[in-house]
């Protein structure tokens, strides 16, 4: 785990905060892999629901599973939000 990782942007902070909350691990950082730190498909669904509520975009669960590195997930979500109507 990357303890003390700094966030590159507000999306990093949101994604990492939701993962920390979901997995109960405050040591998770932006450089961590969601699956390697204890995430699984059920947790990905829960994370997707939480992020969808915050961001207002759908189909996030697949994005989580395809981009388990939290920095990559943050980047993809930022792109999706920018393209959303």
N, C-alpha and C positions, 0 to 999 in steps of 0.2 A: 504494500500500500504506500501511496505517496503522501505521507503525513506532511502537512504544512504547505501543500501546493497552493500557489496563488492562482486566482482566476484571471483569465485573459479578458473576459467580458461578462456582462450580466447573464448571458445564457449559460455560461459555465457555472456561475453561482447558482442559478436555478436548477440545472440538471444535477449537479453534485449535491445540492441541498436536499433535493427530492430522493436521491439514492441513499444518502446518509440517513434520512428519516425512515425510509422504507426498510433498509437493512439494519438500522440501529447501530451504525458504526460511524462515529464522528471523524475517524481517521482516513476515510475515503477521500481521494483527491481527483483532480481533473485528468490525471495521467493513468488512472486505474481502469481496469477492464471490468465491466458490470458482471460478467459471468464468473470471472476469477475471484471476485470479492464476495461471492455468495448469491448472486442473482441467478435466476432460472426463468423458464418460460412463464410461470405463474407470476413471479415478481415483475417480469417484463410487462405483463398485462396491467398489473397494478401501477407500475411506473408510467405506462402509456396513458392510463386514465388520469393520473395526477397531472401529467404534463399537458394533456388535452384540455383539462379544466383551466390551467394557467394560460395556455397559448391559443386556445380556440381553434386548433387544427386537429384533423382526425387521422386515423391509421398510423398512430405512433408506435404501436407495439412492434410491428414489422421493422420499423426504422431502428428501434432499440436492439433487436436481435441481429440486424445486419451491421450495426455499428456499435459493438459492445464497449469499445474504448470511449470513455466519457468525453474526451476532447473531440473525437470524431462525431459522436452523437450530438454534441453541442453545435458543431459546425453545420451538420446536416439540418438540424432543427432551425438554426438561424436562417439558412437558405429557404426552408419551407415557409417560415413566417414571412420572410421578405416577399415571397411569391404569392402568398395568400391574398385573396381579394379583400 
